[in-house]
Amino acid sequence: MTVTRLSVFPLAGALLFPRAHLPLHVFEPRYRAMVSDALARDRRIGMIQPRGGGDKPPLFAMGCVGRIAEVEALPDGRFDIVLEGLARFTLVRELDVSTPFRQIEAELEPLGESETLSLGERASIEMEARRFADGLGYAVDWEAVTRLDDESLVNGIAQIAPFDAASKQALLQADSLGERAELAVQLMQFFGRHGEDGATLQ
């Protein structure tokens, strides 16, 4: 593992995975400063979920570092950016810094090979995704979905499904694509049944 210093963007519900992309609209002054700083240095930003609210909530133990692959600087100082996932990281400690944005010391995971699912796993998650989307009234281009590779499909569901932060975190921390797919199926079944009650899975 490589230990590195990262500027972090704590954002509940926003997951980034290695090799995936995450579009972000950056409007808060401290995060506009973070993007400007990243563009002047190595274009890297660490995405991590906060545990709770407030101005400086504690952070979950794992996130994903991304590289700013696309950026549009808007006239009023806001940014539209797209992060490309590079590697998951584990939080070592938060640093005492004078910048308006938070910085941490983190251990980066080596980037593994892209994984695949068995035919049964692929069929199971596609079937559950259809049932889940239909239940929520989502319009989905299923022909495009069937063309996605396994990693893009599973991670895409993890990114966009309306799960609570703890559930999203469990998906990020899954050790393999197969485990993430299995958990995604379980979460879609749970939230499909209980979503209208505003339930959360802790």
C-alpha positions as MATLAB code, in Angstrom:
seq = 'MTVTRLSVFPLAGALLFPRAHLPLHVFEPRYRAMVSDALARDRRIGMIQPRGGGDKPPLFAMGCVGRIAEVEALPDGRFDIVLEGLARFTLVRELDVSTPFRQIEAELEPLGESETLSLGERASIEMEARRFADGLGYAVDWEAVTRLDDESLVNGIAQIAPFDAASKQALLQADSLGERAELAVQLMQFFGRHGEDGATLQ';
ca = [
       0.000    0.000    0.000;
       1.105    3.545   -0.764;
       0.582    6.263    1.848;
      -0.328    9.621    0.356;
      -1.826   12.994    1.258;
      -5.264   13.691   -0.196;
      -7.674   16.611   -0.267;
     -11.098   15.103    0.403;
     -14.649   15.918   -0.645;
     -16.976   14.446    2.021;
     -20.297   13.892    0.267;
     -22.986   11.497    1.501;
     -24.362    9.151   -1.128;
     -21.660    9.933   -3.698;
     -19.614    6.837   -4.536;
     -16.623    6.658   -6.827;
     -15.075    3.351   -7.885;
     -11.789    2.625   -9.651;
     -12.302    2.893  -13.441;
     -15.728    4.528  -12.930;
     -16.714    8.176  -13.469;
     -18.540   10.594  -11.188;
     -19.886   13.954  -12.420;
     -19.976   16.675   -9.757;
     -21.278   20.230   -9.610;
     -18.995   22.138   -7.212;
     -20.485   25.317   -5.747;
     -19.399   25.658   -2.088;
     -16.444   28.085   -1.729;
     -14.267   25.579    0.183;
     -14.714   22.920   -2.496;
     -14.205   25.411   -5.304;
     -10.879   26.158   -3.576;
     -10.170   22.423   -3.416;
     -10.774   21.977   -7.156;
      -8.572   24.977   -7.976;
      -5.833   23.534   -5.757;
      -6.138   20.077   -7.336;
      -5.968   21.514  -10.854;
      -2.778   23.376   -9.922;
      -1.189   20.194   -8.541;
      -2.013   16.591   -9.463;
      -5.765   16.822  -10.286;
      -6.542   14.294   -7.533;
      -9.489   14.499   -5.122;
     -10.502   11.884   -2.567;
     -14.229   11.112   -2.425;
     -15.353    9.892    0.989;
     -18.683    9.768    2.791;
     -19.252   11.638    6.060;
     -20.720    9.817    9.047;
     -23.480   12.263    9.937;
     -24.013   15.983    9.461;
     -22.498   19.204   10.713;
     -19.639   21.304    9.450;
     -16.900   18.742   10.138;
     -18.464   15.306   10.607;
     -16.352   12.189   11.159;
     -15.529   10.276    7.978;
     -16.023    6.673    6.936;
     -12.864    4.562    6.871;
     -12.686    4.027    3.104;
     -13.070    6.211    0.016;
     -11.834    6.386   -3.562;
      -9.393    8.835   -5.070;
     -10.281   10.283   -8.458;
      -8.509   12.333  -11.095;
     -10.266   15.345  -12.589;
     -10.743   14.032  -16.127;
     -13.046   16.836  -17.315;
     -13.561   20.330  -15.952;
     -15.726   23.299  -16.898;
     -15.056   26.503  -14.960;
     -18.279   28.512  -14.810;
     -18.209   32.350  -14.875;
     -19.363   32.691  -11.244;
     -16.559   30.482   -9.862;
     -18.435   27.196   -9.737;
     -17.102   24.072  -11.475;
     -18.626   21.145  -13.307;
     -16.141   18.299  -13.128;
     -15.965   14.589  -13.892;
     -13.792   12.435  -11.650;
     -12.241    9.252  -12.990;
     -11.736    6.677  -10.228;
      -8.115    5.670   -9.665;
      -7.964    3.573   -6.471;
      -9.750    2.916   -3.208;
      -8.064    4.278   -0.110;
      -8.185    3.698    3.639;
      -8.168    6.720    5.939;
      -5.078    6.755    8.159;
      -5.569   10.112    9.893;
      -6.946   13.565    9.265;
      -4.338   16.296    8.955;
      -4.396   19.625   10.775;
      -4.373   22.073    7.865;
      -5.055   25.740    7.233;
      -6.891   25.154    3.933;
     -10.685   25.587    3.924;
     -11.019   21.994    2.673;
     -10.096   18.890    4.663;
      -6.960   16.838    4.006;
      -6.057   13.342    5.117;
      -3.257   10.834    5.062;
      -4.464    7.711    3.279;
      -3.247    4.303    2.168;
      -3.968    3.688   -1.515;
      -4.894    0.191   -2.630;
      -3.142   -1.162   -5.705;
      -5.502   -1.185   -8.684;
      -6.478   -4.750   -9.514;
      -7.641   -6.179  -12.814;
     -11.206   -5.600  -13.955;
     -13.381   -8.436  -12.582;
     -16.225  -10.397  -14.157;
     -19.330  -12.131  -12.822;
     -20.583  -15.636  -13.486;
     -23.523  -15.894  -15.888;
     -25.809  -16.599  -12.914;
     -24.601  -13.568  -10.985;
     -25.038  -11.346  -14.037;
     -28.564  -12.628  -14.680;
     -29.507  -12.188  -11.018;
     -28.401   -8.566  -10.746;
     -29.952   -7.607  -14.117;
     -33.268   -9.191  -13.108;
     -33.289   -7.498   -9.703;
     -32.311   -4.151  -11.230;
     -35.285   -4.341  -13.621;
     -37.657   -5.189  -10.766;
     -36.211   -2.409   -8.579;
     -36.318    0.238  -11.333;
     -39.884   -0.717  -12.313;
     -40.976   -0.505   -8.664;
     -39.568    3.018   -8.371;
     -40.876    4.107  -11.761;
     -37.400    4.674  -13.255;
     -37.127    4.831  -17.052;
     -34.081    2.748  -18.029;
     -32.557    1.924  -21.419;
     -32.231   -1.807  -20.765;
     -30.673   -2.479  -24.158;
     -27.793   -0.172  -23.153;
     -27.607   -1.851  -19.735;
     -27.136   -5.309  -21.273;
     -24.135   -3.959  -23.218;
     -22.341   -2.799  -20.058;
     -19.429   -4.878  -18.794;
     -19.983   -6.496  -15.386;
     -17.937   -3.962  -13.431;
     -19.702   -0.969  -14.999;
     -23.102   -2.520  -14.324;
     -22.515   -3.336  -10.655;
     -20.701   -0.112   -9.827;
     -23.261    1.937  -11.774;
     -26.089    0.473   -9.684;
     -24.112    1.178   -6.498;
     -23.621    4.795   -7.590;
     -27.174    5.680   -8.625;
     -29.462    3.541   -6.466;
     -31.134    5.534   -3.648;
     -29.599    3.569   -0.764;
     -28.608    5.168    2.551;
     -24.981    6.133    3.243;
     -24.180    3.036    5.334;
     -25.426    0.736    2.573;
     -23.488    2.650   -0.065;
     -20.385    2.375    2.101;
     -20.801   -1.391    2.377;
     -20.923   -1.594   -1.437;
     -17.714    0.428   -1.741;
     -15.937   -1.755    0.806;
     -16.979   -5.099   -0.737;
     -13.837   -7.159   -1.355;
     -14.781   -8.464   -4.802;
     -17.144   -7.662   -7.639;
     -19.102  -10.838   -6.896;
     -19.615   -9.780   -3.274;
     -20.632   -6.267   -4.377;
     -23.131   -7.700   -6.878;
     -24.634  -10.022   -4.255;
     -24.938   -7.154   -1.763;
     -26.486   -4.899   -4.419;
     -29.148   -7.542   -5.095;
     -29.909   -7.828   -1.357;
     -30.122   -4.040   -0.996;
     -32.414   -3.664   -4.011;
     -34.687   -6.358   -2.547;
     -34.678   -4.650    0.872;
     -35.168   -1.081   -0.345;
     -37.632   -2.214   -2.995;
     -39.835   -3.552   -0.192;
     -39.138   -0.879    2.421;
     -38.082    2.187    0.421;
     -41.462    3.831    0.691;
     -41.090    3.736    4.498;
     -37.801    5.640    4.350;
     -36.025    2.666    5.918;
     -32.291    2.522    6.331;
     -30.067   -0.489    6.705;
     -27.447   -0.053    9.424;
];
